[in-house]
């Protein structure tokens, strides 16, 4: 069985959480007035930050100006070539800056966040603990919209 086939078979066996309500809500103001942030599961971090390790359910803050980022996703099945050519493949910060400059969005958030998405045994911890903690930071910073970049 190929690596891709093995990963698909593994993924098909993982439980899928069911939610009684949806967390998605429409922004309460026009997009051109909204502050937008990125939350990625590419395990991005700055070189001076602690990298992600297996089982790490935490998140890392990424400053809006940061471009020298390390891709900490450790799966051997993950193709890193797109990221190596263009950070925006997994972290579309330059595209957000362009949207803000064009007036499509109101502003780019000062801080963005990264999780390690390849955590099959810790999803509930992220969903119940660190995910809400990250969401509170976003809300406290006045973020209206989050672009999720799952990796």
RARA-V685425 format. One record per helix or strand. SS is the DSSP state (2 for helix, 1 for strand). FROM is the first residue (numbers start at 1). TO is the last residue. Records with the same first field share a line. If there is no record, write none. Layout:
# RARA-V685425
SS->FROM-TO / FROM-TO
This chain:
# RARA-V685425
2->3-13 / 31-33 / 81-85 / 87-89 / 93-101 / 123-140
1->35-40 / 42-42 / 44-46 / 59-63 / 69-71 / 107-108 / 111-116 / 145-149
